[in-house]
């Protein structure tokens, strides 16, 4: 399978790691040599196999094969905190988020291969039914420990667009733990569930 095709399958809206970045990694042999990418071409692959392959790919994207995504996130956060500049969107996804992303990539690939829409139930593969239609499931885990969410959430009466919002002041996006906006109705939320990467786009 061509490297660009593989990059398209496995990449969509991962902060700071767009399709071009992943394509370059494929061309350099930095990912293919470590794992069987054809798992995503096997229409009989089980969900567990797909999830393991997807998480392994994320580990290689962040140059830490064999290291859990949680450990990679913690190490990157610590380095960013020490440098005094924390950009949550640049951190690797959690294992749960990577799981949902991998399942979406798998069901999309199957539809491409079979030339059939809805070859599998999307709600079992990283999607949920929302008001406008299917929306990606960002993660099934809490965004952070409860005590941390209480510390980093706001309770604004406005639109969270200025520094009177504690989230805005600290340079983080509003989240579901925020009192009024719930991270979805203000000007400081992550719209559509994604942050734009350098060259990323949405799952199609």
C-alpha positions as CSV (number, residue, x, y, z in Angstrom):
1,X,0.0,0.0,0.0
2,X,1.3,3.5,-0.8
3,X,2.6,5.5,2.1
4,X,0.3,8.4,1.4
5,X,-2.7,6.1,1.4
6,X,-1.6,4.8,4.8
7,X,-1.1,8.3,6.1
8,X,-4.6,9.2,5.0
9,X,-6.1,6.2,6.8
10,X,-4.4,6.7,10.1
11,X,-4.2,10.5,10.4
12,X,-6.8,13.1,11.0
13,X,-6.6,16.1,13.3
14,X,-3.8,15.1,15.7
15,X,-2.3,18.3,17.0
16,X,1.1,19.2,15.4
17,X,1.3,15.9,13.5
18,X,-0.6,16.2,10.3
19,X,-0.7,14.0,7.3
20,X,2.5,15.4,5.8
21,X,4.4,14.6,9.0
22,X,3.2,11.1,9.0
23,X,3.8,10.7,5.3
24,X,7.4,11.7,5.8
25,X,7.7,9.1,8.6
26,X,6.4,6.4,6.3
27,X,8.7,7.3,3.5
28,X,11.7,7.2,5.9
29,X,10.7,3.7,7.0
30,X,10.4,4.9,10.5
31,X,7.0,3.2,11.1
32,X,6.5,0.5,8.6
33,X,9.6,-1.4,9.6
34,X,8.3,-1.9,13.1
35,X,4.8,-3.2,12.5
36,X,2.4,-4.7,10.0
37,X,0.5,-1.7,8.6
38,X,-1.6,-4.1,6.6
39,X,-3.7,-4.7,9.7
40,X,-5.7,-1.7,8.5
41,X,-6.3,-3.4,5.2
42,X,-7.6,-6.6,6.7
43,X,-11.4,-6.5,6.8
44,X,-11.4,-9.4,9.1
45,X,-9.0,-7.9,11.7
46,X,-10.6,-7.8,15.2
47,X,-11.1,-4.6,17.1
48,X,-8.5,-5.5,19.6
49,X,-5.9,-6.1,16.9
50,X,-6.7,-2.7,15.3
51,X,-6.5,-0.9,18.6
52,X,-3.1,-2.4,19.4
53,X,-1.8,-1.4,16.0
54,X,-3.2,2.1,16.2
55,X,-1.7,2.7,19.7
56,X,1.7,1.4,18.5
57,X,1.6,3.8,15.6
58,X,1.0,6.7,17.9
59,X,3.9,5.6,20.0
60,X,6.1,5.8,17.0
61,X,4.7,9.1,15.9
62,X,6.0,10.5,19.2
63,X,9.3,8.7,18.9
64,X,8.6,6.5,21.9
65,X,7.9,2.9,20.8
66,X,6.9,0.6,23.6
67,X,6.2,3.5,26.0
68,X,2.6,3.9,27.1
69,X,0.8,7.0,25.7
70,X,0.1,8.0,29.3
71,X,3.8,8.1,30.1
72,X,4.6,10.0,26.9
73,X,1.9,12.6,27.7
74,X,3.3,13.0,31.2
75,X,6.9,13.4,30.0
76,X,5.9,15.9,27.4
77,X,3.8,17.8,29.9
78,X,6.7,17.9,32.4
79,X,9.1,19.3,29.7
80,X,6.6,21.9,28.6
81,X,5.8,22.9,32.2
82,X,9.6,23.3,32.9
83,X,9.8,25.5,29.8
84,X,6.9,27.6,31.0
85,X,4.7,27.0,28.0
86,X,2.0,24.3,28.1
87,X,0.0,23.6,24.9
88,X,-2.4,20.8,25.7
89,X,-3.2,20.3,22.0
90,X,0.4,19.2,21.3
91,X,0.3,16.4,23.8
92,X,-0.3,12.8,22.5
93,X,-3.8,11.5,22.8
94,X,-4.7,9.4,25.8
95,X,-4.9,5.6,25.2
96,X,-8.7,5.9,25.2
97,X,-8.7,8.7,22.6
98,X,-6.2,6.8,20.4
99,X,-8.4,3.7,20.7
100,X,-11.4,5.6,19.3
101,X,-9.3,7.2,16.6
102,X,-8.0,3.8,15.5
103,X,-11.4,2.4,15.3
104,X,-12.6,5.3,13.2
105,X,-9.7,4.8,10.8
106,X,-10.5,1.1,10.6
107,X,-14.2,1.5,9.7
108,X,-13.4,4.3,7.2
109,X,-10.8,2.0,5.5
110,X,-13.3,-0.9,5.3
111,X,-15.8,1.4,3.6
112,X,-13.2,2.5,1.1
113,X,-12.2,-1.0,0.3
114,X,-15.7,-2.4,0.1
115,X,-17.0,0.7,-1.7
116,X,-19.9,0.5,0.7
117,X,-21.0,3.1,3.3
118,X,-21.8,1.9,6.8
119,X,-20.2,-1.5,6.3
120,X,-20.0,-1.6,10.1
121,X,-22.0,0.1,12.7
122,X,-20.2,3.4,13.2
123,X,-21.4,3.7,16.8
124,X,-19.2,0.6,17.6
125,X,-16.2,2.2,15.9
126,X,-15.5,5.6,17.5
127,X,-18.6,7.5,16.4
128,X,-21.7,8.7,18.2
129,X,-25.0,10.1,16.9
130,X,-25.2,13.8,17.5
131,X,-27.6,16.6,16.4
132,X,-26.0,17.2,13.0
133,X,-25.2,13.4,12.4
134,X,-22.3,11.2,13.4
135,X,-19.7,12.9,15.6
136,X,-16.4,11.4,16.7
137,X,-16.1,10.0,20.2
138,X,-13.2,11.9,21.7
139,X,-12.5,9.5,24.5
140,X,-14.3,7.3,27.0
141,X,-12.1,8.3,29.9
142,X,-12.3,11.4,32.0
143,X,-10.4,14.3,30.6
144,X,-8.3,14.4,33.8
145,X,-8.6,13.3,37.5
146,X,-11.6,15.0,39.2
147,X,-9.4,17.0,41.6
148,X,-7.5,18.5,38.6
149,X,-10.6,19.2,36.7
150,X,-12.0,21.2,39.7
151,X,-8.7,23.2,39.7
152,X,-8.6,24.0,36.0
153,X,-12.3,24.6,35.2
154,X,-14.2,27.9,35.2
155,X,-17.7,29.1,36.2
156,X,-18.0,32.1,34.0
157,X,-21.3,33.9,33.3
158,X,-19.9,35.3,30.0
159,X,-18.6,33.8,26.8
160,X,-15.1,32.9,28.2
161,X,-13.5,35.2,25.6
162,X,-11.3,37.3,28.0
163,X,-8.9,36.8,30.9
164,X,-11.7,37.0,33.4
165,X,-12.2,33.4,32.5
166,X,-9.8,31.3,34.5
167,X,-9.4,28.8,31.7
168,X,-8.7,31.6,29.2
169,X,-6.3,33.3,31.6
170,X,-4.3,30.1,32.0
171,X,-4.2,29.3,28.3
172,X,-6.3,26.2,28.4
173,X,-9.6,25.4,26.6
174,X,-12.9,25.1,28.6
175,X,-13.9,21.6,29.3
176,X,-17.0,19.6,30.3
177,X,-16.3,20.3,34.0
178,X,-16.8,24.1,33.5
179,X,-19.8,25.3,35.3
180,X,-21.9,27.1,32.6
181,X,-20.4,26.5,29.2
182,X,-19.5,22.9,29.7
183,X,-16.8,23.4,27.2
184,X,-19.2,23.5,24.2
185,X,-21.1,26.8,24.2
186,X,-18.4,29.5,24.7
187,X,-15.7,31.1,22.7
188,X,-13.0,29.2,24.4
189,X,-14.0,25.6,23.6
190,X,-12.5,23.1,21.3
191,X,-15.0,23.3,18.4
192,X,-16.0,20.1,16.7
193,X,-13.9,18.1,19.1
194,X,-10.6,18.9,17.4
195,X,-7.8,21.4,17.4
196,X,-6.3,22.2,14.0
197,X,-2.9,20.8,13.5
198,X,-0.3,22.0,11.1
199,X,-1.9,20.4,8.1
200,X,-4.6,18.2,9.6
201,X,-8.2,17.8,8.6
202,X,-11.3,16.0,9.7
203,X,-12.2,12.4,9.3
204,X,-14.3,12.1,6.2
